[in-house]
Amino acid sequence: MTTLVLDNGAYNAKIGYSHENVSVIPNCQFRSKTARLKTFTANQIDEIKDPSGLFYILPFQKVDFLDTNIIITEPYFNFTSIQESMNEILFEEYQFQAVLRVNAGALSAHRYFRDNPSELCCIIVDSGYSFTHIVPYCRSKKKKEAIIRINVGGKLLTNHLKEIISYRQLHVMDETHVINQVKEDVCYVSQDFYRDMDIAKLKGEENTVMIDYVLPDFSTIKKGFCKPREEMVLSGKYKSGEQILRLANERFAVPEILFNPSDIGIQEMGIPEAIVYSIQNLPEGFRDRVYSEVRCLTPTDYDVSVVLPENPITYAWEGGKLISENDDFEDMVVTREDYEENGHSVCEEKFDI
């Protein structure tokens, strides 16, 4: 029996059978300005000639999963009513044979502990489209009392970049898809914010932060791109008909919101503060135990390592694939037979959400 793994993100869905490669597709349906009567689903966005000003609605897909299990992610501390609706849809509507509902962070932790068997603890920083979660794990078990959620994610960064560009250059408030691509192509996290800010104030070739981004016209240019440095016109205007965005401090000031949300008036902790706060909220003695054991092995107070997966987008999906290959996978899922006999209660008992 095959197993379908679905990391159901708010912006992208990472989906694929456990024996196949993962596909990353937009988690929505589209309607464009020029084809209002036609609906595009997921990666069919590539068929749209003009993806500016897309209209989004949630997707529903009619398929046959009678001989399929599913591993599907959901948010931490999800509402009971939503969990029950998911059970009904997966078992009654789609007729899956067995279901495992799990948090994306749990899949990432499973993958991490599989790759690093000597590690006892880790903290997962799951920064998604709508918010960021800080989740500590000890011996593969998440510590619910120490989970922190920050209401800052990729959507907020995209919206803030839209506002900055609309105020400084041209109106792009309706171009979410285009500006999201701009963000992914040009933005970066500064290692020295004030140094980069000083560089961004310089003129001409000395300003190594500044970059020109060519916007798509959906005729000759389907996707925007960064102009090569040697082709940039540092003074004056371009003679070509290309529509150009000139970006300097926007490139690193926008991602800075992840670390300092208060910069734009959001009264939330940044990621570093949230990590420390999460550790402080672990059970009494946890910090002292970590300190004493690590201190014995290293000359410093803590041995801190930050691991960035080679592909963070699909890391949780890969963890789900590994779980589907576990010998005890059948003990982790709820079968349709169990659900029909016991209802939602069996899911509440088995799934650690």
ZADO-1210 file (C-alpha; in nm, 4 decimals, padded with zeros to 6 digits):
<atoms>
<atom x="00.0000" y="00.0000" z="00.0000" code="MET" pos="1"/>
<atom x="00.1361" y="00.3430" z="-00.0940" code="THR" pos="2"/>
<atom x="00.1703" y="00.6393" z="00.1401" code="THR" pos="3"/>
<atom x="00.1061" y="00.9984" z="00.0358" code="LEU" pos="4"/>
<atom x="00.3023" y="01.2628" z="00.2290" code="VAL" pos="5"/>
<atom x="00.1508" y="01.6132" z="00.2329" code="LEU" pos="6"/>
<atom x="00.3182" y="01.9044" z="00.4104" code="ASP" pos="7"/>
<atom x="00.0205" y="02.1359" z="00.3868" code="ASN" pos="8"/>
<atom x="00.1713" y="02.4853" z="00.4043" code="GLY" pos="9"/>
<atom x="-00.0276" y="02.8067" z="00.3813" code="ALA" pos="10"/>
<atom x="00.1559" y="02.9207" z="00.0656" code="TYR" pos="11"/>
<atom x="00.3089" y="02.6066" z="-00.0849" code="ASN" pos="12"/>
<atom x="00.2052" y="02.2429" z="-00.0503" code="ALA" pos="13"/>
<atom x="00.4865" y="01.9884" z="-00.0509" code="LYS" pos="14"/>
<atom x="00.3344" y="01.6661" z="-00.1762" code="ILE" pos="15"/>
<atom x="00.4402" y="01.3314" z="-00.3142" code="GLY" pos="16"/>
<atom x="00.4191" y="00.9577" z="-00.2644" code="TYR" pos="17"/>
<atom x="00.6835" y="00.8222" z="-00.0279" code="SER" pos="18"/>
<atom x="00.8482" y="00.6250" z="-00.3093" code="HIS" pos="19"/>
<atom x="00.8640" y="00.9268" z="-00.5424" code="GLU" pos="20"/>
<atom x="01.0180" y="01.2736" z="-00.5422" code="ASN" pos="21"/>
<atom x="00.8438" y="01.5646" z="-00.3742" code="VAL" pos="22"/>
<atom x="00.6563" y="01.8312" z="-00.5706" code="SER" pos="23"/>
<atom x="00.6273" y="02.1879" z="-00.4409" code="VAL" pos="24"/>
<atom x="00.3103" y="02.3525" z="-00.5688" code="ILE" pos="25"/>
<atom x="00.1144" y="02.6677" z="-00.4776" code="PRO" pos="26"/>
<atom x="-00.1547" y="02.5769" z="-00.2246" code="ASN" pos="27"/>
<atom x="-00.4379" y="02.7604" z="-00.3934" code="CYS" pos="28"/>
<atom x="-00.6392" y="02.8034" z="-00.7087" code="GLN" pos="29"/>
<atom x="-00.6003" y="03.1031" z="-00.9379" code="PHE" pos="30"/>
<atom x="-00.8122" y="03.3246" z="-01.1516" code="ARG" pos="31"/>
<atom x="-00.6378" y="03.5834" z="-01.3627" code="SER" pos="32"/>
<atom x="-00.7589" y="03.9220" z="-01.4817" code="LYS" pos="33"/>
<atom x="-00.7583" y="03.8106" z="-01.8438" code="THR" pos="34"/>
<atom x="-00.9268" y="03.4713" z="-01.7916" code="ALA" pos="35"/>
<atom x="-01.1829" y="03.5244" z="-01.5160" code="ARG" pos="36"/>
<atom x="-01.3934" y="03.2252" z="-01.6202" code="LEU" pos="37"/>
<atom x="-01.1028" y="02.9801" z="-01.6154" code="LYS" pos="38"/>
<atom x="-00.9616" y="02.8390" z="-01.2916" code="THR" pos="39"/>
<atom x="-00.5986" y="02.7314" z="-01.2522" code="PHE" pos="40"/>
<atom x="-00.4881" y="02.4898" z="-00.9788" code="THR" pos="41"/>
<atom x="-00.1462" y="02.4672" z="-00.8107" code="ALA" pos="42"/>
<atom x="00.1397" y="02.4542" z="-01.0649" code="ASN" pos="43"/>
<atom x="-00.0967" y="02.5335" z="-01.3543" code="GLN" pos="44"/>
<atom x="-00.0003" y="02.8929" z="-01.2769" code="ILE" pos="45"/>
<atom x="00.2722" y="02.8449" z="-01.5395" code="ASP" pos="46"/>
<atom x="-00.0012" y="02.8430" z="-01.8052" code="GLU" pos="47"/>
<atom x="-00.1161" y="03.1953" z="-01.7164" code="ILE" pos="48"/>
<atom x="00.0192" y="03.4549" z="-01.9553" code="LYS" pos="49"/>
<atom x="-00.0297" y="03.7429" z="-01.7108" code="ASP" pos="50"/>
<atom x="-00.0007" y="03.6277" z="-01.3452" code="PRO" pos="51"/>
<atom x="-00.0215" y="03.9825" z="-01.2091" code="SER" pos="52"/>
<atom x="-00.3266" y="04.0535" z="-00.9965" code="GLY" pos="53"/>
<atom x="-00.4241" y="03.6892" z="-00.9504" code="LEU" pos="54"/>
<atom x="-00.7385" y="03.5987" z="-00.7601" code="PHE" pos="55"/>
<atom x="-00.6952" y="03.3086" z="-00.5152" code="TYR" pos="56"/>
<atom x="-00.9430" y="03.0521" z="-00.3832" code="ILE" pos="57"/>
<atom x="-00.8798" y="02.7323" z="-00.1898" code="LEU" pos="58"/>
<atom x="-00.8531" y="02.4066" z="-00.3885" code="PRO" pos="59"/>
<atom x="-01.0559" y="02.0892" z="-00.3681" code="PHE" pos="60"/>
<atom x="-00.9454" y="01.7950" z="-00.5773" code="GLN" pos="61"/>
<atom x="-01.1545" y="01.4854" z="-00.6484" code="LYS" pos="62"/>
<atom x="-00.9280" y="01.1807" z="-00.6493" code="VAL" pos="63"/>
<atom x="-00.9393" y="00.8134" z="-00.5492" code="ASP" pos="64"/>
<atom x="-00.7275" y="00.7140" z="-00.2491" code="PHE" pos="65"/>
<atom x="-00.8882" y="00.3821" z="-00.1535" code="LEU" pos="66"/>
<atom x="-00.5523" y="00.2023" z="-00.1424" code="ASP" pos="67"/>
<atom x="-00.3479" y="00.4885" z="00.0017" code="THR" pos="68"/>
<atom x="-00.2305" y="00.6038" z="00.3447" code="ASN" pos="69"/>
<atom x="-00.1624" y="00.9714" z="00.4109" code="ILE" pos="70"/>
<atom x="00.0725" y="01.1665" z="00.6351" code="ILE" pos="71"/>
<atom x="-00.0571" y="01.5236" z="00.6561" code="ILE" pos="72"/>
<atom x="00.0694" y="01.8213" z="00.8537" code="THR" pos="73"/>
<atom x="-00.1389" y="02.0693" z="01.0519" code="GLU" pos="74"/>
<atom x="-00.0637" y="02.3689" z="01.2767" code="PRO" pos="75"/>
<atom x="00.0281" y="02.3397" z="01.6424" code="TYR" pos="76"/>
<atom x="-00.2641" y="02.3508" z="01.8862" code="PHE" pos="77"/>
<atom x="-00.5150" y="02.3278" z="01.6035" code="ASN" pos="78"/>
<atom x="-00.8810" y="02.3840" z="01.6945" code="PHE" pos="79"/>
<atom x="-01.0716" y="02.0656" z="01.7762" code="THR" pos="80"/>
<atom x="-01.3454" y="02.1542" z="01.5285" code="SER" pos="81"/>
<atom x="-01.0891" y="02.1814" z="01.2479" code="ILE" pos="82"/>
<atom x="-00.9251" y="01.8535" z="01.3494" code="GLN" pos="83"/>
<atom x="-01.2613" y="01.6778" z="01.3394" code="GLU" pos="84"/>
<atom x="-01.3337" y="01.8286" z="00.9979" code="SER" pos="85"/>
<atom x="-00.9971" y="01.7034" z="00.8716" code="MET" pos="86"/>
<atom x="-01.0780" y="01.3538" z="00.9975" code="ASN" pos="87"/>
<atom x="-01.4125" y="01.3588" z="00.8198" code="GLU" pos="88"/>
<atom x="-01.2634" y="01.4830" z="00.4931" code="ILE" pos="89"/>
<atom x="-00.9709" y="01.2388" z="00.4928" code="LEU" pos="90"/>
<atom x="-01.1645" y="00.9291" z="00.6005" code="PHE" pos="91"/>
<atom x="-01.5170" y="00.9906" z="00.4720" code="GLU" pos="92"/>
<atom x="-01.4650" y="01.2123" z="00.1672" code="GLU" pos="93"/>
<atom x="-01.1307" y="01.0892" z="00.0309" code="TYR" pos="94"/>
<atom x="-01.1549" y="00.7370" z="00.1788" code="GLN" pos="95"/>
<atom x="-00.7896" y="00.7048" z="00.2840" code="PHE" pos="96"/>
<atom x="-00.7049" y="00.3675" z="00.4370" code="GLN" pos="97"/>
<atom x="-00.4984" y="00.5186" z="00.7196" code="ALA" pos="98"/>
<atom x="-00.4143" y="00.8702" z="00.8374" code="VAL" pos="99"/>
<atom x="-00.1315" y="01.0250" z="01.0378" code="LEU" pos="100"/>
<atom x="-00.1895" y="01.3899" z="01.1309" code="ARG" pos="101"/>
<atom x="00.1285" y="01.5531" z="01.2572" code="VAL" pos="102"/>
<atom x="00.3007" y="01.8907" z="01.2947" code="ASN" pos="103"/>
<atom x="00.5607" y="01.9862" z="01.0342" code="ALA" pos="104"/>
<atom x="00.8124" y="02.0490" z="01.3124" code="GLY" pos="105"/>
<atom x="00.7742" y="01.6900" z="01.4322" code="ALA" pos="106"/>
<atom x="00.8663" y="01.5644" z="01.0849" code="LEU" pos="107"/>
<atom x="01.1689" y="01.7966" z="01.0746" code="SER" pos="108"/>
<atom x="01.2767" y="01.6783" z="01.4201" code="ALA" pos="109"/>
<atom x="01.2404" y="01.3146" z="01.3114" code="HIS" pos="110"/>
<atom x="01.4637" y="01.3811" z="01.0117" code="ARG" pos="111"/>
<atom x="01.7174" y="01.5685" z="01.2265" code="TYR" pos="112"/>
<atom x="01.7426" y="01.2975" z="01.4929" code="PHE" pos="113"/>
<atom x="01.7722" y="01.0334" z="01.2198" code="ARG" pos="114"/>
<atom x="02.0660" y="01.2244" z="01.0676" code="ASP" pos="115"/>
<atom x="02.2182" y="01.3046" z="01.4094" code="ASN" pos="116"/>
<atom x="02.1560" y="00.9999" z="01.6317" code="PRO" pos="117"/>
<atom x="02.3921" y="01.1235" z="01.9054" code="SER" pos="118"/>
<atom x="02.1860" y="01.4385" z="01.9662" code="GLU" pos="119"/>
<atom x="01.9360" y="01.4355" z="02.2530" code="LEU" pos="120"/>
<atom x="01.7757" y="01.7784" z="02.2113" code="CYS" pos="121"/>
<atom x="01.7060" y="02.0315" z="01.9404" code="CYS" pos="122"/>
<atom x="01.4970" y="02.3414" z="01.8807" code="ILE" pos="123"/>
<atom x="01.3052" y="02.3629" z="01.5528" code="ILE" pos="124"/>
<atom x="01.2558" y="02.7136" z="01.4112" code="VAL" pos="125"/>
<atom x="00.9696" y="02.6669" z="01.1659" code="ASP" pos="126"/>
<atom x="00.9278" y="02.9968" z="00.9810" code="SER" pos="127"/>
<atom x="00.6349" y="02.9666" z="00.7437" code="GLY" pos="128"/>
<atom x="00.4088" y="03.1881" z="00.5351" code="TYR" pos="129"/>
<atom x="00.1832" y="03.3163" z="00.8135" code="SER" pos="130"/>
<atom x="00.3856" y="03.2760" z="01.1335" code="PHE" pos="131"/>
<atom x="00.6978" y="03.1310" z="01.2937" code="THR" pos="132"/>
<atom x="00.7041" y="02.8561" z="01.5559" code="HIS" pos="133"/>
<atom x="00.9845" y="02.7836" z="01.8013" code="ILE" pos="134"/>
<atom x="00.9510" y="02.4194" z="01.9115" code="VAL" pos="135"/>
<atom x="01.1943" y="02.2422" z="02.1495" code="PRO" pos="136"/>
<atom x="01.2348" y="01.8648" z="02.1277" code="TYR" pos="137"/>
<atom x="01.4008" y="01.6380" z="02.3825" code="CYS" pos="138"/>
<atom x="01.4510" y="01.2692" z="02.3066" code="ARG" pos="139"/>
<atom x="01.2209" y="01.3088" z="02.0036" code="SER" pos="140"/>
<atom x="00.9367" y="01.4424" z="02.2215" code="LYS" pos="141"/>
<atom x="00.8168" y="01.7996" z="02.1803" code="LYS" pos="142"/>
<atom x="00.7776" y="02.0136" z="02.4900" code="LYS" pos="143"/>
<atom x="00.4367" y="02.1701" z="02.4400" code="LYS" pos="144"/>
<atom x="00.4684" y="02.4041" z="02.7357" code="GLU" pos="145"/>
<atom x="00.7677" y="02.5755" z="02.5727" code="ALA" pos="146"/>
<atom x="00.6310" y="02.6226" z="02.2184" code="ILE" pos="147"/>
<atom x="00.6364" y="02.9871" z="02.1059" code="ILE" pos="148"/>
<atom x="00.4491" y="03.1339" z="01.8089" code="ARG" pos="149"/>
<atom x="00.5465" y="03.4637" z="01.6477" code="ILE" pos="150"/>
<atom x="00.2927" y="03.6190" z="01.4122" code="ASN" pos="151"/>
<atom x="00.5613" y="03.6998" z="01.1574" code="VAL" pos="152"/>
<atom x="00.6177" y="03.5014" z="00.8393" code="GLY" pos="153"/>
<atom x="00.6746" y="03.5260" z="00.4671" code="GLY" pos="154"/>
<atom x="00.3368" y="03.6881" z="00.3999" code="LYS" pos="155"/>
<atom x="00.4154" y="03.9809" z="00.6289" code="LEU" pos="156"/>
<atom x="00.7519" y="04.0329" z="00.4602" code="LEU" pos="157"/>
<atom x="00.5916" y="04.0334" z="00.1152" code="THR" pos="158"/>
<atom x="00.3209" y="04.2787" z="00.2232" code="ASN" pos="159"/>
<atom x="00.5770" y="04.5105" z="00.3812" code="HIS" pos="160"/>
<atom x="00.7905" y="04.5035" z="00.0658" code="LEU" pos="161"/>
<atom x="00.4807" y="04.5894" z="-00.1394" code="LYS" pos="162"/>
<atom x="00.4157" y="04.8914" z="00.0821" code="GLU" pos="163"/>
<atom x="00.7754" y="05.0148" z="00.0601" code="ILE" pos="164"/>
<atom x="00.7928" y="04.9823" z="-00.3190" code="ILE" pos="165"/>
<atom x="00.4476" y="05.1401" z="-00.3632" code="SER" pos="166"/>
<atom x="00.5516" y="05.4379" z="-00.1498" code="TYR" pos="167"/>
<atom x="00.8969" y="05.4883" z="-00.3031" code="ARG" pos="168"/>
<atom x="00.8660" y="05.3822" z="-00.6667" code="GLN" pos="169"/>
<atom x="00.5455" y="05.2464" z="-00.8218" code="LEU" pos="170"/>
<atom x="00.2124" y="05.1079" z="-00.7059" code="HIS" pos="171"/>
<atom x="00.2345" y="04.7300" z="-00.6647" code="VAL" pos="172"/>
<atom x="-00.0195" y="04.6655" z="-00.3885" code="MET" pos="173"/>
<atom x="-00.2182" y="04.4331" z="-00.6182" code="ASP" pos="174"/>
<atom x="00.0890" y="04.2434" z="-00.7402" code="GLU" pos="175"/>
<atom x="00.1370" y="03.9962" z="-00.4546" code="THR" pos="176"/>
<atom x="00.2655" y="03.7149" z="-00.6762" code="HIS" pos="177"/>
<atom x="00.5192" y="03.9366" z="-00.8529" code="VAL" pos="178"/>
<atom x="00.6515" y="04.1032" z="-00.5368" code="ILE" pos="179"/>
<atom x="00.6756" y="03.7699" z="-00.3575" code="ASN" pos="180"/>
<atom x="00.9077" y="03.6602" z="-00.6380" code="GLN" pos="181"/>
<atom x="01.1052" y="03.9842" z="-00.6018" code="VAL" pos="182"/>
<atom x="01.1449" y="03.9134" z="-00.2294" code="LYS" pos="183"/>
<atom x="01.2730" y="03.5613" z="-00.2918" code="GLU" pos="184"/>
<atom x="01.5140" y="03.6783" z="-00.5627" code="ASP" pos="185"/>
<atom x="01.6772" y="03.9816" z="-00.3977" code="VAL" pos="186"/>
<atom x="01.6243" y="03.9844" z="-00.0201" code="CYS" pos="187"/>
<atom x="01.8815" y="03.8506" z="00.2233" code="TYR" pos="188"/>
<atom x="01.9466" y="03.8515" z="00.5983" code="VAL" pos="189"/>
<atom x="02.2210" y="04.0976" z="00.6858" code="SER" pos="190"/>
<atom x="02.5064" y="03.9802" z="00.9074" code="GLN" pos="191"/>
<atom x="02.5837" y="04.3431" z="00.9992" code="ASP" pos="192"/>
<atom x="02.2748" y="04.5613" z="00.9593" code="PHE" pos="193"/>
<atom x="02.4387" y="04.8997" z="01.0232" code="TYR" pos="194"/>
<atom x="02.7337" y="04.8276" z="00.7949" code="ARG" pos="195"/>
<atom x="02.5012" y="04.7300" z="00.5107" code="ASP" pos="196"/>
<atom x="02.2908" y="05.0399" z="00.5780" code="MET" pos="197"/>
<atom x="02.6010" y="05.2591" z="00.5389" code="ASP" pos="198"/>
<atom x="02.6875" y="05.0839" z="00.2114" code="ILE" pos="199"/>
<atom x="02.3313" y="05.1326" z="00.0838" code="ALA" pos="200"/>
<atom x="02.3720" y="05.5110" z="00.1269" code="LYS" pos="201"/>
<atom x="02.6752" y="05.5274" z="-00.1035" code="LEU" pos="202"/>
<atom x="02.6577" y="05.6450" z="-00.4641" code="LYS" pos="203"/>
<atom x="02.7543" y="05.4682" z="-00.7834" code="GLY" pos="204"/>
<atom x="02.9731" y="05.1598" z="-00.7918" code="GLU" pos="205"/>
<atom x="03.0592" y="05.1883" z="-00.4222" code="GLU" pos="206"/>
<atom x="02.7025" y="05.0856" z="-00.3399" code="ASN" pos="207"/>
<atom x="02.7422" y="04.7091" z="-00.3690" code="THR" pos="208"/>
<atom x="02.4054" y="04.6473" z="-00.2031" code="VAL" pos="209"/>
<atom x="02.2003" y="04.8224" z="-00.4711" code="MET" pos="210"/>
<atom x="02.0480" y="04.6029" z="-00.7387" code="ILE" pos="211"/>
<atom x="01.8155" y="04.6596" z="-01.0332" code="ASP" pos="212"/>
<atom x="01.5294" y="04.4162" z="-01.0743" code="TYR" pos="213"/>
<atom x="01.3587" y="04.3844" z="-01.4132" code="VAL" pos="214"/>
<atom x="00.9855" y="04.3368" z="-01.3696" code="LEU" pos="215"/>
<atom x="00.8012" y="04.0964" z="-01.6001" code="PRO" pos="216"/>
<atom x="00.5848" y="04.2419" z="-01.8754" code="ASP" pos="217"/>
<atom x="00.4257" y="03.8975" z="-01.9414" code="PHE" pos="218"/>
<atom x="00.4929" y="03.9403" z="-02.3108" code="SER" pos="219"/>
<atom x="00.8676" y="03.9131" z="-02.3684" code="THR" pos="220"/>
<atom x="00.9590" y="03.8721" z="-01.9997" code="ILE" pos="221"/>
<atom x="00.7518" y="03.6120" z="-01.8159" code="LYS" pos="222"/>
<atom x="00.9504" y="03.6131" z="-01.4912" code="LYS" pos="223"/>
<atom x="01.1407" y="03.8994" z="-01.3319" code="GLY" pos="224"/>
<atom x="01.5161" y="03.8831" z="-01.2837" code="PHE" pos="225"/>
<atom x="01.8097" y="04.0734" z="-01.1372" code="CYS" pos="226"/>
<atom x="02.0066" y="04.2779" z="-01.3877" code="LYS" pos="227"/>
<atom x="02.3753" y="04.1794" z="-01.4002" code="PRO" pos="228"/>
<atom x="02.5953" y="04.4306" z="-01.2206" code="ARG" pos="229"/>
<atom x="02.7883" y="04.5190" z="-01.5353" code="GLU" pos="230"/>
<atom x="02.4639" y="04.6079" z="-01.7174" code="GLU" pos="231"/>
<atom x="02.3289" y="04.8400" z="-01.4487" code="MET" pos="232"/>
<atom x="02.2937" y="05.2103" z="-01.5319" code="VAL" pos="233"/>
<atom x="02.4193" y="05.3715" z="-01.2130" code="LEU" pos="234"/>
<atom x="02.3369" y="05.7277" z="-01.3203" code="SER" pos="235"/>
<atom x="02.0595" y="05.8400" z="-01.5508" code="GLY" pos="236"/>
<atom x="01.7806" y="05.6288" z="-01.6958" code="LYS" pos="237"/>
<atom x="01.7642" y="05.3083" z="-01.8958" code="TYR" pos="238"/>
<atom x="01.7017" y="05.3547" z="-02.2658" code="LYS" pos="239"/>
<atom x="01.5198" y="05.0242" z="-02.2977" code="SER" pos="240"/>
<atom x="01.1487" y="04.9889" z="-02.2284" code="GLY" pos="241"/>
<atom x="01.2074" y="04.7583" z="-01.9325" code="GLU" pos="242"/>
<atom x="01.0326" y="04.8397" z="-01.6077" code="GLN" pos="243"/>
<atom x="01.2999" y="04.8510" z="-01.3381" code="ILE" pos="244"/>
<atom x="01.2859" y="04.8399" z="-00.9594" code="LEU" pos="245"/>
<atom x="01.5981" y="04.9791" z="-00.7924" code="ARG" pos="246"/>
<atom x="01.6393" y="04.8174" z="-00.4529" code="LEU" pos="247"/>
<atom x="01.9026" y="04.8923" z="-00.1913" code="ALA" pos="248"/>
<atom x="01.8312" y="04.8841" z="00.1829" code="ASN" pos="249"/>
<atom x="01.4975" y="04.7158" z="00.1077" code="GLU" pos="250"/>
<atom x="01.6912" y="04.3979" z="00.0363" code="ARG" pos="251"/>
<atom x="01.7959" y="04.3460" z="00.3984" code="PHE" pos="252"/>
<atom x="01.5570" y="04.5771" z="00.5868" code="ALA" pos="253"/>
<atom x="01.2539" y="04.3616" z="00.5015" code="VAL" pos="254"/>
<atom x="01.3930" y="04.0290" z="00.6373" code="PRO" pos="255"/>
<atom x="01.5070" y="04.2202" z="00.9475" code="GLU" pos="256"/>
<atom x="01.1425" y="04.2086" z="01.0606" code="ILE" pos="257"/>
<atom x="01.1960" y="03.8419" z="01.1498" code="LEU" pos="258"/>
<atom x="01.4459" y="03.9524" z="01.4135" code="PHE" pos="259"/>
<atom x="01.2907" y="04.2851" z="01.5155" code="ASN" pos="260"/>
<atom x="00.9136" y="04.2934" z="01.4460" code="PRO" pos="261"/>
<atom x="00.8846" y="04.6068" z="01.6594" code="SER" pos="262"/>
<atom x="01.0606" y="04.7989" z="01.3796" code="ASP" pos="263"/>
<atom x="00.7247" y="04.8174" z="01.2001" code="ILE" pos="264"/>
<atom x="00.5103" y="04.8443" z="01.5114" code="GLY" pos="265"/>
<atom x="00.4409" y="04.4749" z="01.5715" code="ILE" pos="266"/>
<atom x="00.4695" y="04.4021" z="01.9423" code="GLN" pos="267"/>
<atom x="00.6192" y="04.0550" z="01.9084" code="GLU" pos="268"/>
<atom x="00.9476" y="03.8949" z="02.0041" code="MET" pos="269"/>
<atom x="01.2027" y="03.8373" z="01.7323" code="GLY" pos="270"/>
<atom x="01.3279" y="03.4860" z="01.6568" code="ILE" pos="271"/>
<atom x="01.6376" y="03.5056" z="01.8851" code="PRO" pos="272"/>
<atom x="01.4312" y="03.6306" z="02.1820" code="GLU" pos="273"/>
<atom x="01.1676" y="03.3645" z="02.1189" code="ALA" pos="274"/>
<atom x="01.4301" y="03.0881" z="02.1214" code="ILE" pos="275"/>
<atom x="01.5655" y="03.2055" z="02.4578" code="VAL" pos="276"/>
<atom x="01.2134" y="03.2461" z="02.5974" code="TYR" pos="277"/>
<atom x="01.1237" y="02.8950" z="02.4799" code="SER" pos="278"/>
<atom x="01.4250" y="02.7454" z="02.6593" code="ILE" pos="279"/>
<atom x="01.3361" y="02.9388" z="02.9748" code="GLN" pos="280"/>
<atom x="00.9886" y="02.7849" z="02.9699" code="ASN" pos="281"/>
<atom x="01.1126" y="02.4273" z="02.9627" code="LEU" pos="282"/>
<atom x="01.0624" y="02.2139" z="03.2754" code="PRO" pos="283"/>
<atom x="01.2596" y="02.3096" z="03.5851" code="GLU" pos="284"/>
<atom x="01.6116" y="02.1740" z="03.5754" code="GLY" pos="285"/>
<atom x="01.6219" y="02.1363" z="03.1961" code="PHE" pos="286"/>
<atom x="01.8622" y="02.4250" z="03.1400" code="ARG" pos="287"/>
<atom x="02.0869" y="02.3207" z="03.4294" code="ASP" pos="288"/>
<atom x="02.1015" y="01.9630" z="03.3014" code="ARG" pos="289"/>
<atom x="02.1904" y="02.0756" z="02.9493" code="VAL" pos="290"/>
<atom x="02.4483" y="02.3150" z="03.0902" code="TYR" pos="291"/>
<atom x="02.6151" y="02.0600" z="03.3178" code="SER" pos="292"/>
<atom x="02.6401" y="01.7878" z="03.0535" code="GLU" pos="293"/>
<atom x="02.7582" y="02.0155" z="02.7741" code="VAL" pos="294"/>
<atom x="02.9985" y="02.1944" z="03.0079" code="ARG" pos="295"/>
<atom x="03.1694" y="01.8643" z="03.0895" code="CYS" pos="296"/>
<atom x="03.2298" y="01.7949" z="02.7225" code="LEU" pos="297"/>
<atom x="03.3311" y="02.1397" z="02.5975" code="THR" pos="298"/>
<atom x="03.5489" y="02.4271" z="02.7176" code="PRO" pos="299"/>
<atom x="03.2673" y="02.6775" z="02.6656" code="THR" pos="300"/>
<atom x="02.9408" y="02.7245" z="02.8488" code="ASP" pos="301"/>
<atom x="02.7312" y="02.5941" z="02.5581" code="TYR" pos="302"/>
<atom x="02.8039" y="02.4196" z="02.2365" code="ASP" pos="303"/>
<atom x="02.5528" y="02.5855" z="02.0081" code="VAL" pos="304"/>
<atom x="02.5113" y="02.4734" z="01.6495" code="SER" pos="305"/>
<atom x="02.2671" y="02.6108" z="01.3939" code="VAL" pos="306"/>
<atom x="02.1832" y="02.3649" z="01.1188" code="VAL" pos="307"/>
<atom x="02.0220" y="02.4907" z="00.7987" code="LEU" pos="308"/>
<atom x="01.8934" y="02.2002" z="00.5868" code="PRO" pos="309"/>
<atom x="02.0084" y="02.1857" z="00.2278" code="GLU" pos="310"/>
<atom x="01.6461" y="02.2369" z="00.1228" code="ASN" pos="311"/>
<atom x="01.4437" y="02.3802" z="00.4150" code="PRO" pos="312"/>
<atom x="01.1228" y="02.3882" z="00.2090" code="ILE" pos="313"/>
<atom x="01.1057" y="02.0090" z="00.1727" code="THR" pos="314"/>
<atom x="01.2823" y="01.9114" z="00.4971" code="TYR" pos="315"/>
<atom x="00.9590" y="01.8311" z="00.6841" code="ALA" pos="316"/>
<atom x="00.8269" y="01.6333" z="00.3845" code="TRP" pos="317"/>
<atom x="01.1459" y="01.4258" z="00.3839" code="GLU" pos="318"/>
<atom x="01.0897" y="01.3578" z="00.7543" code="GLY" pos="319"/>
<atom x="00.7413" y="01.2315" z="00.6695" code="GLY" pos="320"/>
<atom x="00.8876" y="01.0054" z="00.4035" code="LYS" pos="321"/>
<atom x="01.1246" y="00.8559" z="00.6622" code="LEU" pos="322"/>
<atom x="00.8370" y="00.7994" z="00.9064" code="ILE" pos="323"/>
<atom x="00.6416" y="00.6115" z="00.6387" code="SER" pos="324"/>
<atom x="00.9375" y="00.3732" z="00.6095" code="GLU" pos="325"/>
<atom x="00.9541" y="00.3034" z="00.9851" code="ASN" pos="326"/>
<atom x="00.8743" y="-00.0464" z="01.1054" code="ASP" pos="327"/>
<atom x="00.6296" y="00.0965" z="01.3599" code="ASP" pos="328"/>
<atom x="00.4479" y="00.3191" z="01.1091" code="PHE" pos="329"/>
<atom x="00.1343" y="00.1050" z="01.1300" code="GLU" pos="330"/>
<atom x="00.1215" y="00.1677" z="01.5058" code="ASP" pos="331"/>
<atom x="00.1359" y="00.5446" z="01.4529" code="MET" pos="332"/>
<atom x="-00.1590" y="00.5810" z="01.2140" code="VAL" pos="333"/>
<atom x="-00.5345" y="00.5611" z="01.2589" code="VAL" pos="334"/>
<atom x="-00.6969" y="00.3245" z="01.0109" code="THR" pos="335"/>
<atom x="-01.0332" y="00.3869" z="00.8522" code="ARG" pos="336"/>
<atom x="-01.1637" y="00.0818" z="01.0350" code="GLU" pos="337"/>
<atom x="-01.0544" y="00.2322" z="01.3701" code="ASP" pos="338"/>
<atom x="-01.2136" y="00.5641" z="01.2792" code="TYR" pos="339"/>
<atom x="-01.5446" y="00.4097" z="01.1738" code="GLU" pos="340"/>
<atom x="-01.5572" y="00.2142" z="01.4995" code="GLU" pos="341"/>
<atom x="-01.4401" y="00.4808" z="01.7469" code="ASN" pos="342"/>
<atom x="-01.4840" y="00.8148" z="01.5703" code="GLY" pos="343"/>
<atom x="-01.2800" y="01.1258" z="01.6492" code="HIS" pos="344"/>
<atom x="-01.1782" y="01.0029" z="01.9945" code="SER" pos="345"/>
<atom x="-00.9264" y="00.7529" z="01.8570" code="VAL" pos="346"/>
<atom x="-00.7563" y="01.0334" z="01.6613" code="CYS" pos="347"/>
<atom x="-00.7334" y="01.2526" z="01.9725" code="GLU" pos="348"/>
<atom x="-00.5670" y="00.9700" z="02.1627" code="GLU" pos="349"/>
<atom x="-00.3168" y="00.8809" z="01.8933" code="LYS" pos="350"/>
<atom x="-00.2142" y="01.2115" z="01.7360" code="PHE" pos="351"/>
<atom x="00.0161" y="01.4399" z="01.9360" code="ASP" pos="352"/>
<atom x="-00.0783" y="01.7767" z="01.7862" code="ILE" pos="353"/>
</atoms>
